[in-house]
Amino acid sequence: MSNDTDTDDDPRRDGGSESPAETPASREEDAAERTGESTEPTEDASDGAPSGKAQQTGEGTDDEQTVDEHGEDAAEDTSTQSADDLDDEYGLEDDLGSEVEADIRDEFDEDDLLGGLDIDSTAEISIPDELVDHVIGQDEARDIVKKAAKQRRHVMMIGSPGTGKSMLAKAMSHLLPKEDLQDVLVYHNPDDGNEPKVRTVPAGKGEQIIDAHKEEARKRNQLRTFLMLIIVAIILGYTLITGASLLLGIIAAVAVYILFRYTQRGSDAMIPNMIVNAADQTQAPFEDATGAHAGALLGDVRHDPFQSGGMETPSHDRVEPGAIHKANKGVLFVDEINTLDIRSQQKLMTAIQEGEFSITGQSERSSGAMVQTEPVPCDFIMIAAGNRDALENMHPALRSRIKGYGYEVFMDDTIEDTPEMRRKYIRFIAQEVEKDGRLPHFTPEAAKEVVLEAKRRSGRKGHLTLLFRNLGGLVRVAGDIARAEDKEFTEREDVLQAKKRSRSIEQQLADTYIERRKDYELTVADGDVVGRVNGLAVMGEDSGIMLPVMAEVAPAQGGGQVIATGKLQEMAEESVQNVSAIIKKFSDVDLSEKDVHIQFVQAGQQGVDGDSASITVATAVISALEDIPVRQDLAMTGSLSVRGDVLPVGGVTHKIEAAAKSGIETIIIPKANEQDVMIEDEYEEMVEIVPVSNISEVLDVALAGETEKDSLVDRLKSITGQALDPQVGQAGSNPSPQ
């Protein structure tokens, strides 16, 4: 690394051979002037890392030149190191993550939820010491973190909450070297008190410099006090000897005391203010600036209510560092980056570009607003994180800075289900138990149930969820239940009970709606009704609800139109238009003379979004047009193309469970979602799941009245049969959000 700091122990530049404490007091004025020199960070030796340029306010000495030469040599040595040497230096010789250390059976079934682990409880699993080894999945993100730590690149991670963004950011700080950490000192500027000088020294040297200045200030104060006492004694002695007025002598002595007392206050300005102390850092700094206001992020200068009369506080003593300065040579983590004030984002990208940033008062009404220090080093690696909406409100220039000097990565929500990953999920359970410190370990059967829940929450066949925050909540609730019953281990029954107790607000609301609709007989689960279809929707991320759709066809007063009510959002309105195209194509009814009314019954305050109710709307409208009843013991979900293909949707598992709770016996889902169904065991015997690939198959199952239904379905097949593509709507298609 190139040397960008002063390495002498003493700020007085005496050649480096004399320690700060040994500097004679007779040289204090010269020392005070020389300590004002500012050394700013130079360009870092790592490839392409943005950093500040060196600036000096005074001339360098021969010792400084010698130090710089050594620093250049060190930079050359670092630049010639091989990749293997860098791996050894940063502790990156192994891939991020580690294998599970526990007994594994030689032969085990592929469906074994333990992944072949031969354990009696999770207590037998070793927890890795390195934080980076705690990260499960996210192979691409972990690889980028590894590269970014080597090359000092910035990283922006976008993904769902609970996917490990903050843990990866902390892990990066563990991978960075700590040898080049710095202390930052702020000095009084005798030429301009509102522009304090800044100096950086190697970590640990700052305390020595402060101690040296305090020792000299103490000796100076002792000398002044001794001199004051001598003068006061002379005045009082002269008064007593000469017989002069004792009152005048006392007044003179008090005047001398006041003179010495108030002129002494200026000497405190000679002691520097250490705003960044890296002496006790055992690793590269990690600063979490999530939601920080401007002062906490960029630094601030405190207001001084006493600005005159000898009672003021020197400006350099009121300087406070920001998170960007504390993160120098380390990691600055900002989650929910889009919530930062736009001005803070603008200044943050300046700090990223320059590698240094002056500290000034953030409040215009504060006296600190008149103070602006010399540039303070802030050569940090920035880890910006956010959810999928973060890019909308993020300053484009800030994103450009991060992308230009680093990487962007999207965090996965799921990962392929393999025996190795299942073993790591079991280790995750042991990890959460150890982290909490009060929970009993899990039995193999309980651990299997957690892995099974991870499969369900993924929403995809053959995958496991990577939303570990919510999964960790399930582990803790199950452990709390077992601990309340004084159990030695957490058992499967505790996990099953925890799944009910740890339901989300949306799940609890959905269950409440289902019960209330049963009480008021709003849920129809038997018989046949014209123009009414039981649709299915999701509420939140992990709960489903039944949403009936009704349709009615009436003579038009003017031109015919389709009228949909129920607070439809944009995507839902477009799906209604797609359904209209299909109806116009096959129906014998002249729709120009008809108004088609579509109602989403009790859609709630938030209305309806997404297009997963497309087949529901189409079935209801066709039923109303042809006067053919629809089975009410049936519910359906699925998107629909304008050519009649049934497309995949999201949340199929939660929708099916909601229908089962409502008493529905048959459920129609897109054929592409057939492999995504992972309902609880208690619902498997309650419902029949029918996968479909086109609208004619939907009507064949949903409509009652065999004669009319067969005629309609045959007619629909003859019209749309050539349009239906068997490849459309398969598993590779993107599901709609509802």
N, C-alpha and C positions, 0 to 999 in steps of 0.2 A: 504494500500500500504506500502511496506517496505521502511524505510527511507534510502535514498542513498545520502543525502546532508548534509552539515553543516548547522545548524540552528542558530548559533550565529550571532548577528548583526555585530560584530566586527571581522575582519580577524586576529586580534592580539591575540586571545585566552586568554583573560584576565579573564576568568571565566564567561563571559556573563553578568555581572552586570553593566558594564560601557559601555555607547554608544560610537560609533566610534569617534564622535566629541569631546568627553571628554577625550580621551586618551592623556596623556601628551606627549609632544614632546621629552622628555628625553628617552622615550621608543621606539623611531622610528626605531632604528636599529633592535631591537628584533622583532618588529612588521613586518618589511620587511622580515625577515627570516621566520617567522611563516606563513605569508600569502602565501608562496610558496607551502604549502601543497596542494595536489590534492586529491580530493574525486571523484571517478568515480562511475557510477551507478551500483547498485547491481541488482540481478535478480528481475524482477518485480513480484508483488504479484499475478497478473492475471495469469490464468492457461496457462502454456506452452509458454508464450510469450518470445521470444528471447531477451535477454538484456545483458548488460555488467556486468563484475565482478568487485567488488570494489577493488581499488588499492590505497594504501597510500604511499606517498614518505616520510612522517615523522610520528612520533609517535602520536597517538591520545591522547587527554587529557581526564580527568575524565568527563568533560562536554560532549565531543563527545560520550563517552560510554553511558552516560545518555540519550543523544538524540537517539542513536541507539537502546537502550532498548525500548524507547517510540515508535520508528519506528517499531520494531518487534511486539510490542503489537498491533499497528495499523494494521499490516499485518495479525496478527492472527484474529483480529476482522473482517477484510474484508473477510478472507477465510471462516469464519463461517456464513457469511451473506447468506440468502436464495436467490433464484432466484427472488422472488418478491421484496426483498430489493434492489437487483441490478437493477431491472426494475425501481423502484422509484428513485434510485440514478442517473441513466442515463437518466431518462425521457422517458423510453421505455415501460411504462405500457400499452400503446395502440399499436395496430398494426400500422406499417408504412403506411402512406397514411391516408386520412380522407374522410368522406362523404361530398358531396356537400351541402353547407348550402344555400338553396333557397327553394321557395315554389314548391312542387311537387303535381300534381293532383292525386286524389285518384284512378281514372280510366283513363287509356290511352292505345292507340293502341300499339301493339308490334312493329310496323313499325315506330313509332314516333321517328324522328331523334333527338328530344330534350330529349328523355328519360323520358318524363312526366313532364319536368320542366314547371312551369307556370310563365313565366317572360315576361316583355315587352322589355327588353334589357339585355345584359350581365352585365350591371352596377349593377344589383340587386343581383349578385352572390358574396359571400364573398370569399376573397382570404386568404388561410391559412397562418399563421405567420411562421410556421416551414418549413424550406427548404425541408425537407424530404417529406412533404405532397404535394409538387409540382410534385413529381415523379408519373407518371401514368403508370400502368402496371408493368412489370418486377417483378412479385411477388417473384420469386425465388431469384433474385438478391437483392431485398429489404430485404428478410428474412436473406440472408447471411450477408448483411451489418449490420443488427441488431445483429446477433450473433458475428460477427467480432468485433463490437464496445464493446460488453460485455467482450469478452475473449481476446481482443487485438490480433487478427489474421490478417495476410496479405491476400489480395484479388487480383486476376487477373480477369479482365473483358474483354472478347473478343466479338466483335459484330460490326455491321455496324455503320458508323458515324451518330450521331444525335439520338442515342437511350437512352441517359441519363447517360452515364458513368461518366462524370465529375461532374454532379449534384449529383449523388449518393456518389461520393468521398467527395464532400463538405459537404453533409449531414452527413457523418460519423464524420467529425470533430466537428459538432454541437452536436453529441451524446456522445462524450468523455468528461470525467470530466476535469476541469481545476485546481483542487486543488493542484495537484502535479507538476505544471509547475516550471521550474528552470531557473535561470540566470546562464550564464557561463562566468567566468572571466579567463583571461590569464595573468600570472604574469611573470616578469623577473626572470630568473634563474641565480643567482650569480655564480653558479658553471660552467654552460655551457650556454652561451648566445644564442646558436642555438637550445636549447631544452627548450622552455618556459614551465612553469608549468601551469596546468589547475585546476580550482576549480569550483564546482557547489554549488549554494546556492538557497534557496527558492525564488520564483519570488518576486521582489520588494526589496530584500536585497542587490542586486548588486549595485543599485544606492546609497544606504546608504554607502556601502563600498567605492565606488568611491568618494563620497563626503567627507568621512572621510580622505581618502588618499590625496585628493586635499587640504583639510583644513590643514593637517599636512605639506604638501609641501609648502603651502602659508606661514605658520608660520616659517618654516625652512628657506625659502627664505628671509623673513623679518629679521630674526635673522642674516643671512649671510650678507645681505645688510647693516644692522646697524653696524655689526662688520667691514665690509669693509670701511664704511664711517669714523668710528673711526680711523682705521689704516691710511687711507689717510690723515685725519686731523692731526694726530700725526706727520706724515712725513712732511707735509707742514709746520706745526707749528715749528717743530724742525729746518727745513731749515731757516725759517724766524728769529727764535730766535738766532740761532748760527751763522747766516750770511754765511752759506754754500752756495754752488752754487745752485741757484734757478732752473737751468736746470736739475741738478741731482735730485733734489727733485721732479720735475714734472715727470721725467722719472720713478722714483721709485713709484710714485703714480699711474701712468699708468700701470706699471708692476703688482702692487697689484690688480688693477681693472681687468686686463686681467686674472690674476690667479683666482680670485674669479668668474669671469664670466664663464670661460670655465670649471672649476671644478663643477660649479653649474648645468651644463647640465646633469650630471650623475644622479642627483636627480629625473629627470623626469621618469627614469626607474622604480622608486618605485611605480608609479601609474599604477594599472592594466588596462587592456583593456577588456571591457565587449563586447564580440562578440555576445551574445544572451541575449536580454533584454525582459523578459516576463512580466514586471511589468504592462503594459497596455493591456495585453491580456484578452479579455472578454470570450474567449472560447479556446479550444485546437487549437494549430496552424495548419494551412493548407498551405503546400508549393507545388506549381505547378512547377515541374522540367522538364516539357516537352521540349525536344530539348536542354536541358542545356549542356554547355560544361563542361569539367572536373573541372575547377575551381569553377564554379557556383554550381555544384552538390556536390563536395567533399571538398570544401574549398581551399583556396590559401594563399600564403604569398607574399605580394607585393614586387616588386624589389626596392632596395635602391641604387640610383645612387651615394650617398655620403656615402662611407663605411669606411672612415677614417678621421683623422684630427679633431675629436670631433664634426663632423657635421652629423654623422650617426644617423639613427632612430633605436631605440631599436627593436629587432626582434619581441618581443611580441606585439608591437604596429602595426606591419605590418600584423598581422594574420587576415584573413578574413574568416568568417564561410561559409560553404556550405549549400545547401538546406537540406541535411540530418541532419545537426546540428540544423538548425532553426526549423526543424520539430520534434525535440525531444519532446516526450510525446504527439505527435499529429499525423498528417497524411501527408505522402509524396505521392503526386500523379504524376505519370509519364505516360502520354499518348504517344501513338506510341512508346512503349517500345523498339521495334526492331530497331528504328533509333538511339538509344544511341550507342556511341562508345563501341567496345567490351571490351576495357580496363576499361571503366567506369562501364560496367556491371559486370566485375569481381570484382572490388573494392566495388561496391554496394552490391553484395552478401556477401562480408566480413563484411560490416557494418550491414547487416541484421542479420548475424550469431552472431556477437560479441556484438552488441548494443553500440559500441564505435568505433571511427575512428580518427586517428591522422591527423592533418592538416599539409601539407607541400606544398612547391612551386610546381606548375604544369609545369612550363617551365624550361627546363634544362639549359637555358642560363640566367636565373634570379638568383639574389643573394638569393632569397627566396627558391631556391631548396636545399640549405644547412640547412634550418631551418625545424625542425620537432617537433611539440608540443607533449606533453603527450596525451594519448587518450582522445578525447572529446566525451561526451555522445551523442548518436544518437539513442535513443530507440523510434523509430517511427513505425507506422503501414503503410506499403506500399500498395498503390493501383496502380497496373499496369494495363494499358488499351491498347487496340490496335484493329485494324481491323483483318479480318480473316487471313491475310498474316503475322501477327505479330509473330506467332509461328515459322515461317520458319527461321527468322534471329535472334531470341532471343537466348541468351546463355543458353544451356541446364541446366547448373548448377544453374543459376539464377532462372529459372523456377522451378527447383527442390526445391530450398530454399522456394520459395513462396508457392508451393504446400505442402511442408512438414510442414510449419508453418501456413497454412491458407487454402484458398478455391480458386477454379477455377470456373468461371460461364460464360456461354454463354448468351449473351443478345438477347432477342426475338426481331424479326422484326415486328411481328404482335401480336394481342391479340383478343380473342373472342369478337364479337360484342354483347354487352348486354346493357339494359337500363342504368344500373349503369355506365358503361364505357362511354356511350354517354354523360351522365351528366358531367362526368369528362372532356371530351373533350370540352364541352361548358365552363367549368371552366378554361380550358387551354386557351381558347380564351380571357376570361376576364383577366387572369393572364398575357398574353402577352400585352394586351392593357395597363394594369396598369404598367407593367414593362417599357414600352416605354414612357408613360406619355404624349404623344402628339396625340394619335390616338383616334378617336371617338369609342364608344362602338358599338357592333354589334346588329342588330335586330334579332329576332328569325329566320326569313327566311334566313338571311345571315349566321347565325350560323349553320343552317341546311345544307347549301351548303358546309360549311367547313367540317362538319361531313361526308357528302356524298363523298367529295374528299378524306377524310381519308379512307373510304371504298374502293374507286377506287385504291388508291395507295398501299393498302395492297396486291392486286393481288390475293386475296383469298375470296371466298364467305363466308359471315358470320364472317369476321374479320375486324379489324381496324389497320391501320399502326401505328407503334411505332417510326417512324422516325420523331420526333417532330421538329427537326431543320428546315427541309424543309417545314413542315406544318406551323411552325411559320413564315417562310418567306412569305408564302401566306397570312397569317393574316396581316402582316405588309404592304405588297403591297396593299391589299384591303383597309386598313386603310388610307394609303397615298392617294389613289385615292379619297376616301370620303372626306378627309381633304382638298385636293386641290379644291374640289367643295364646301367647307364650309358647309358640311352636319352635322347635329346634330348626326346622327347615320350612321354606315356603313351598306349598304343595299345589297341585294342579287345580284343586277346588278354590284355592285362594286367588289364582289367576283368573278363573272363570268369574268369580265374584267381583274381582277388580275391573273386569271388562264392563260390567254393568254399572259399577260405582264411578268409573272414570269416563262416563259418556260425556260428549261435548254438549254445550248449550243447545246446538242445533238438533242433536239427537234427542235431547230431553223435550225440546219443543215439538219435534215431529211426533214423538210418542204421545204427548199431550193432545196434539191435534187429532191423532187417530182415535184416541179414547173419546174425545168430545164429539167427533163426528158419529161415532157409534151411539153415543147417548142421544143425539138429536136425529138419528136415523138418516144422516146425510150420506153415509156410505152404502151404496147398493152393491151387494155381492151375490145376488141371485136373480133369476128371471131374465127376460129379454126386453130391451127398450130401444125404440127407434131414435136415432140421432144422439145417443149418449154413449160415451166410451170412457172407461177408466184409464187415464194416463198416469204416467209415473215421472217424478222429477226428483232432483237432489236438493238438499238444503245444506248449505255450507260445503264441507269437504267430505264428510263421513256419515251422512244420514240421508235417508230417502223419505219421500212422502207421496201419497196418491193424490193425483190432481185430475178430477173429472173434467171432461170436455163435452159441451153440448153444441149441437148445430141445428139450425132451423132455416128452411127455405120459404121465402114469402114473395108474392108478386111485387115487382118494383114499381114505384111511383114515377120514376124517370128511367135513366139508364141503370142496368143491373150492376151491382157492386158487391164486393166481399167486405163484410164489417166484422172485425174481431175485437172483443173486449176482454179486459182482465189485466190491464197495465202491461201490455206486451212491450218488450224492449226491441231494439232494432233487429237483432238476429231472429227473434221469434216472428216479427212481422214479415221478414223476408221468407221464412219457412212457409208462412200462410200463402204467400204469392206463388211459391213453388207448387204447393198443393193445388192451387187454382189451375195451374197449367195442366196437371194430370186430369183434373175433373173436366176441363173444357175438351180434352182430347177424346175421352171415352164416352162422355154423357150424351144422351139423345136430347136432353132438355136444353132449350135455348136460354143460356144464362144471361143474355142481354135483357131479358124480361124478368129476371129473378134477382132478388137480394139474398145473399147467403150470410146468415148471422152465425158467428162462432163465439162461444162464451167459455172462458177458462174459469170454472166455478171456484170461488173462494181462493183466488190466486194469492191473496195477502197483500200487504203494503209494498213489498218489493217487486211484485209483478212476476212476469215470466220472461226468462232469458234463455237463449240457446234454441236449437232446432230439434231437440230430441222428442218433441211432441208431434213431429210431422206426420207420422203414420197414424197417430191418434186423431189428429184433425182430419186427415184424409178419410179415415174410416167413418168418423162422425158425419162428415158432409155427404159422403156417398150413401150412407144409411138414410139420411134425411131426404136426399134427392130421389132415391129408389124406393123409399118407404119399406126398407128391410130392417128388421130389428137386430140389435147387437147383443151378444151374450154379456151379462153383467157379472158373471163369475170369472171374468177374464180381464186382465190389464195388459198394457203394452207400452213399449218405449222403443224409439228408433228414429233416425233421421231419414229423409226421403229426397231423392234426386228428382229433377223434373221429368225424367224418363221412367220413373217408377222403381228404381233400385233402392233397397233398404240399406242405409249406411250405418257404421258403428257409432256408438255414443259412449259417454263416460258414466261412471258410477253405477254400473249394472248391478253389482252385488248389493249395494245399499238399497237400490230401487226394488229388487226382488224381495228383500227382507221386509221392506215397508209394505209391500203388497200382501205378503204372507201374514203380517200382523193384522191387516185389514180384512182377512178372511177370503182373499182371492185364491182360486184354485189353479188357474192356468195363466201363464205369463208369456207374452210374445217378446222376443228380443232379436236384435240383428244376428245373423249367422256369424258375422265376423267377431262378435263378442262372446261366442259360445265358450271359448277357452278362458275367458276372464271371470267366469262365475265361480266364486268361492264363498258360498253362503255357509252360515253356521249349521251344525248337524241337526239342530232342533227344527230347522225349516225345510230340510231336504224332503221329508215325507209329506209336507203340507202342500207343496205346489208342484205343478208340472210345467217345465220350461220348454217352450217351443221356439227354436231358432228359425228365422225366415230370411229370405234373400230378396224378395220383391213384393210389391203391393198386392199382387193376386194371391200369394200365399197368405198374407195377412188377412185378407177378406175371406179366404176359404176357411180359416180357423175362427175368425171373430164373428162372422155373420150367422144368424139363425135363419130358419126357413129354408129347407133344402132346395126346393124347386127354384125359388127366386134367386137364391144364392148361387146355385150352380149355373144358372143362365147368365148372371152378372159376371161371375168369375171367368166363364168360358169366353164371354165377349171381351172382357178386359185382357185376357191372355192373347186373343186373336189380334187385338189392337196394339198391345205393348210388347208382345212376345219377341219380336225382332229387335226391339230396343234394349231388352234386358241383357246385360253382359255378365256372365258368371264370375268374371274377375273383379267386378265392381263391388266394393263393400267388404272385401276380404280383410284379413287381419292387418295388412300393411297400411290400410287407410287410416287417416287421422280421425279419432272420435270427436264428436262435438262436445262442448263443455257440459251439457246437461243430459 
